Amino acid sequence: MLDSFATRDTLTVNGSQYQIASLTKLGQRFDLKTLPFSLKILLENLLRHEDGVNVTAKEIEAVANWNAKAEPDTEIAFMPARVVLQDFTGVPCVVDLAAMRDAVVKLGGDAKQINPLAPAELVIDHSVQVDVYGSESALEKNVEIEFQRNQERYAFLRWGQKAFDNFKVVPPRTGIVHQVNLEHLARVVFTAQKDGARWAYPDTVFGTDSHTTMINGIGVLGWGVGGIEAEAAMLGQPSSMLIPQVVGFKLKGKLSEGVTATDLVLTVTQMLRKLGVVGKFVEFFGSGLKHLALADRATIGNMAPEYGATCGIFPIDQEALNYLHLSGRSEEQIRLVEAYAKAQGLWHDENAAEPRFTTTLELDLADVKPSLAGPKRPQDRVLLEGVQKSFQDAVGPLTANRRPRSEDASAFIAEGGSAAIGNPANDITDTGVRVEKDGASFKLGDGAVVIAAITSCTNTSNPSVMLGAGLVAKKAAAKGLKAQPWVKTSIGPGSKVVTDYLEKTGLLKELEKVGFFIVGYGCTTCIGNSGPLPPEISKGIAEGDLAVASVLSGNRNFEGRVHPEVKMNYLASPPLVVAYALAGTLDVDLSKDPLGTGSDGKPVYLKDIWPTNQEISDVVGSALNPEMFEKSYADVFKGDTRWNHIASPDGDVYKWDDSTYIKNPPYFEGMSKEPGTIEDVHGARVLGLFGDSITTDHISPAGSIKKDSPAGRFLIAKGVDPKDFNSYGSRRGNDDVMVRGTFANIRIKNLMLDGVEGGYTLYVPSGEQMAIYDAAMKYKADKTPLVVLAGKEYGTGSSRDWAAKGTLLLGVKAVIAESFERIHRSNLVGMGVLPLQFEDGQNAQSLGLTGKETFDITGLDGGESKTAKVTATGADGKKKEFTVKVLLLTPKEREFFRHGGILQYVLRQLAGKNAT
């Protein structure tokens, strides 16, 4: 590797010597004193990877001389130290690696050549669902169902665990990937042997989940990426990114009495979303840091996707070291982190000059008030006293076409037990629907909280809010309160450590007294794995066409995400989740109205059961110790008896069978030893004509699989009962299922059809309307290439890997759009789909394109041309010609494209054949 700026140096810690790329030495040539912490990490990464090709002295100088106010325009190549995966997105990554092993053998290579070069750790956390709740047996029963549903996927991952070097699997029933990452996997400072020397460098990470940013709380730079970027990083390929703008967020003061970290993060999310930080780094600094526990910082970092930033990072300081000690890291590692951070100028010194930022926000922590967010976006913060009005404002449009309002009293009175006291004066609900359940009789109405879930990495990683919830439950139980009978309650701990400290303090039993039992270790309700509502509740909702609600301690509450029958969803701290389960309704002002009636017949108010900050601090101090973490993570990759009894094949090459979960993808079929060329496209048809803001969530399959969809028909033909369809997420390892769900979102609009929503298109030769997949296969049978036409911001959103993979497998050769989201454009290139951009001021509408034309794309010049000519020929033979920009932006991208994609490029390199 090159060292143009002579930054190689030696750091001695614990009697051991480490090579480092010294930022202090570089600081003798550039003024790095006020460079943001996050950019120092990027700068070190470039110094260590300088090779004159992917990383040059010019890029290093660009970061060292960073202009805080300039619009990003300089690309750099970033190489994370490691990759962390969750099972929904991780399974297709491992499928691709297994397929590459097959292919490399066919090319004359050795299967063992295909291994992750960067450490990759997969945590199984997305598969458990809340099927059973409200009992001590809920955890075991849900785990049993989880293993039954996912036997084939888990057998495959067990094979991968044995077959690949540098790849580890954290089995089910362990925790949520981001909490496991924070509590155990994070190194903060990484060490590795390279070129005969032992190196130390910042721990950086790519994760196949957007909330990877939780790790920013401990000073680790990382963010969520799609599967294609993750696979590339695993295989040693750097990720291209623009040097970002950095927003500083200054914190001062401390949180007031009764205010939680969740209230803080909802405030921060609202402020940053209002400012606009999409594509930017956010960096937290200021005197308020000393009053924020590491878990509070991680809570804020976790929500970066909600406020729109690439990351939300905190510096390394004494609090980070305290957490490393608490979570059972070795003293040697802790000393290395401290020495390295101080030697590199990465240690937070509140007396040093403030970093320079693109712009700065400021928040006095004392100004934060108890809050929720909802009813459908995480940035829509509502003060606790405003939740009732928020519900009333939201329920009006939802019930506008329904029966007139009743003047009756509260719809939420359970007979024969503790009742939620509504406010008749403000009651805007109907009389509701009478429901009989488990011996209780009650009326269910608008605003009923039917799901109350303590869930998600955001909050289950934070002992103060988890133990705070336990204290609320303890005081409520003492007054005779419990969750209302229509509320589906659950706790999904982020790790076993959470269970340990809840049990140690006796607060798990208190939570169980009011109805909250552990249901599984995973994301559960936050990702929509809330499971079915009780049939009596579902029937009541349907009969009354009710606008019911969920309250969850999650990070996302988008429409339809939590549960298809639940129209309003509010994010809240775990203590408030318990409170709303007790009240059972949003049609109450918990800041002044009673939660319910105690066993003594007197009303109980939130203030009566809310713990003081000192009470929470005392119980946190007595509950946690390093031994808990050491015990929980001692055999973290081993798994339980269920996991270890799953039969899985042996061998370096996977033995593919007829599974509907795992399938050898067709990316490498017929692959030659030499790369191809970038050919012009002739006679293409339009698969879809779309407007602006088509996201990867519109393109990529997600959610449930309908019986009459192409994917549903495929599974039925394979003998799968509809009740066993599971979800698209669980079947991401089977391209036959996923390609059938590509562009099949129920809200997508293909402008080739008049006002039709859903995954349909016009099969032009016959004029028939049909499913996009069915039309694509008819075109494929005729050997007709396809193109997609779109407007602005094509490909924003998450679910990125299958948005590109599915597009390729449908037979799309090129996407012509007004503008692309940067990562989706890169993913299309990585899968061998050509991104083309209309010239400024032009689009399909201005050019008079209907999607019924045939298209020729010429003048590509093997990918070297910056523009191409498109000729659209109508049925009447009339031609429209226009010029498009060819978005193969770097020599490396053109090389990937000639190979047919990034995986083919890496494969040929590893097979020792060709590479240009």
VENUR-V88128 format. One record per run of one state. SS is the DSSP state (alpha for helix, beta for strand, coil for the rest). FROM is the first residue (numbers start at 1). TO is the last residue. If there is no record, write none. Layout:
SS,FROM,TO
SS,FROM,TO
This chain:
coil,1,7
beta,8,13
coil,14,15
beta,16,21
coil,22,22
alpha,23,26
coil,27,36
alpha,37,49
coil,50,56
alpha,57,64
coil,65,74
beta,75,78
coil,79,81
beta,82,86
alpha,87,106
coil,107,110
alpha,111,113
coil,114,118
beta,119,123
coil,124,137
alpha,138,149
coil,150,150
alpha,151,163
coil,164,166
beta,167,170
coil,171,174
beta,175,175
coil,176,176
alpha,177,185
coil,186,188
beta,189,194
coil,195,196
beta,197,202
coil,203,203
beta,204,207
coil,208,209
alpha,210,218
coil,219,220
beta,221,224
coil,225,226
alpha,227,234
coil,235,238
beta,239,242
coil,243,245
beta,246,252
coil,253,260
alpha,261,275
coil,276,280
beta,281,285
coil,286,286
alpha,287,291
coil,292,293
alpha,294,302
coil,303,303
alpha,304,307
coil,308,310
beta,311,314
coil,315,315
beta,316,316
coil,317,317
alpha,318,326
coil,327,330
alpha,331,343
coil,344,346
beta,347,347
coil,348,358
beta,359,364
alpha,365,367
coil,368,370
beta,371,373
coil,374,380
beta,381,383
alpha,384,398
coil,399,413
beta,414,415
coil,416,423
alpha,424,426
coil,427,432
beta,433,437
coil,438,439
beta,440,444
coil,445,447
beta,448,454
coil,455,456
alpha,457,460
coil,461,462
alpha,463,478
coil,479,487
beta,488,491
coil,492,494
beta,495,495
alpha,496,504
coil,505,506
alpha,507,513
coil,514,517
beta,518,518
coil,519,523
alpha,524,527
coil,528,534
alpha,535,544
coil,545,548
beta,549,552
coil,553,567
beta,568,571
coil,572,573
alpha,574,583
coil,584,584
beta,585,585
coil,586,595
beta,596,597
coil,598,602
beta,603,604
coil,605,605
alpha,606,609
coil,610,612
alpha,613,623
coil,624,625
alpha,626,632
coil,633,640
alpha,641,644
coil,645,665
alpha,666,668
coil,669,680
beta,681,689
coil,690,694
beta,695,695
alpha,696,699
coil,700,703
beta,704,704
coil,705,709
alpha,710,717
coil,718,721
alpha,722,724
coil,725,726
beta,727,727
coil,728,728
alpha,729,731
coil,732,734
alpha,735,741
coil,742,748
beta,749,749
coil,750,756
beta,757,757
coil,758,759
beta,760,763
coil,764,767
beta,768,771
alpha,772,781
coil,782,785
beta,786,789
coil,790,793
beta,794,794
coil,795,795
beta,796,796
coil,797,799
alpha,800,809
coil,810,811
beta,812,817
coil,818,819
beta,820,820
coil,821,821
alpha,822,830
coil,831,833
beta,834,838
coil,839,853
beta,854,858
coil,859,860
alpha,861,863
coil,864,866
beta,867,873
coil,874,878
beta,879,886
coil,887,890
alpha,891,899
coil,900,901
alpha,902,910
coil,911,916
